């Protein structure tokens, strides 16, 4: 059985799309589009998904690459098992 975003949600106490969207600070429709394969998250968001589900980045990257092989994650063609960034850049607040 291949790992999907939906299966990861179900493994985590049947997490809803709305709950995951809230954790990632995105609209629920983004989760729906990722699960249906209409879109894929960018590289930073894929890293955040990996953190939420405590999974290796490569597994999350491969999951989305299978869904949409010609996708571009973070400006790079999706190749599967890309190197995770050493750390995510911190967002600076605008005052």
N, C-alpha and C positions, 0 to 999 in steps of 0.2 A: 504494500500500500504506500503510495507516495504521499509526502507531507504537503498539505495545502494550508492556506491561511485559515480556512474554515475549520479544518481538523485541529489546528493549533488552538483556535478559540474554544472548540469543544473539549479539548483536553484540559483546558483551564476553567473548570467549573461551568462549562457551557456559556462562556463569555459572549455577550451580544456584540453585534457590530457597533452599536451605540457606545458600549463601555470601552471597547478598543479604540474607537474614534476619540473618545474623551481622553484616554491615556496618551494617545499620540497627538492630541490637539489638532485633529483634522475633522472635516465633516463626515458623517456616516456614509454619505454617497461615495466618498473616496474608498472606503473599505469595500463597499459593494463592487465598485469598478475593478479593484485589485482582485477580488475573489472571482469575478466573472471573466477576468483576462482582458477587459477592455482597456485597462491602463496598468502600469506598474509604478511602484513608488520610486522616488529618486534614491540615490545611494545613501544619503543621510537618513532618510526615512526607513530604508531597509535595515540600516544599522539599529535604529530605534526599535523596530519590530523585533529584531534579534534580542535586544536587551529586555523587552517586555516579556518575551517567552523564554528567556534564558537559553537561547540556542546559538550555535556558532553562526557568524555572519555568512560563511560559505553555504550553509544549509539554506538560509533564507534567500540568498542570491540565486542558488540553484533552483529553488522552488519557483521564483519569479521568472527565471530564464526558461524553464520548461513551459511555463504558461505563455510566454511571449518571447521566443528566441531572438527576434530582431529588435528587442527593446534596448533602450539606452538608459542605463542607470548612472546618474551623476555625470553625464557627458561621455560615458564609455560604452561601447557596444557590449551588450550582455554576453559574457563568455562562460559564465558559471564559475563558481569558486574563485571569484576575484579576491584580491587581498583586501582585507578590511583596513580602513584608515586607522592609524595608530591611536588617534583619539578624535572625537568630534570637535569641530571648532565651537568655541563658546559664542553664543549670540550676545551681541552687545545691545544693551537697552538704549533706546533713543530718549533723550531727556527733553 
